[in-house]
């Protein structure tokens, strides 16, 4: 079932959390000269228009990136992420928002490689168009990202940052992300894995967070950001979470400085907030 289109959600609070963390992880990876692979199991379309098309229908970006766009009191770490989005918009009005592959594209160096998986026929076409000028350093595959990931690990340079970001429209995604992380840790224990998931009032989400903590990864970080209280009728996404295995040692401090700011700026009511847990051996 491929009904999900990320363009409806581009630039919302969940994208801001996910892409900010991705930006931090890649910037840290760039501190070492050694090349790495960036693997995106559910890549989406790559780049999204915010001034026409699907994104304007619900205008979710107005409760996300647009709230940070004009802020002049950004914490340093968030400032560099917003500068990336401004660079994409050529310093002008906010009209474009990058998907995860385009965020990565801004950070990857000549020797790094990107391996992008996307199943939706329209989005994979857009993704290919976006990366057309790129050479062998970016490969786009219209393939199941879980299977694609399995085939790539361990990556030749023995360094990788992996983003796992499924739509969770099918319940089995909750199970598949756990299986993918378990398998990936067996194949390549030292990779950095970023998993995004929605905060919903559903038993699958509670089970997922329990299972993540029990994966047995030596080092992990778990951050959540909610923008409003869970709805009384039990429906809807009130926030999202990022679970990072083998995070940069700097990431807990960076998030400790940034999450309170994000929770305040993106809050829609008093139920907004954040949580941060970090585990080291
Ligand atoms: N990672 C993107 C970003 O941050 O910009 C957003 C990805 S969106 C949440 C999930 C994407 O996964 C959708 O574009 C959907 O078509 C695609 N998809 C769904 N199932 C898939 C699968 N098994 N393998 C690869 N892509 C899949």
Boltz pocket constraint, residues with backbone or C-beta under 6 A from the ligand:
constraints:
  - pocket:
      binder: B
      contacts: [[A, 1], [A, 2], [A, 4], [A, 5], [A, 6], [A, 18], [A, 40], [A, 41], [A, 42], [A, 43], [A, 44], [A, 45], [A, 46], [A, 98], [A, 99], [A, 100], [A, 101], [A, 117], [A, 118], [A, 119], [A, 120], [A, 123], [A, 143], [A, 144], [A, 145], [A, 146], [A, 165], [A, 166], [A, 167]]
      max_distance: 6.0
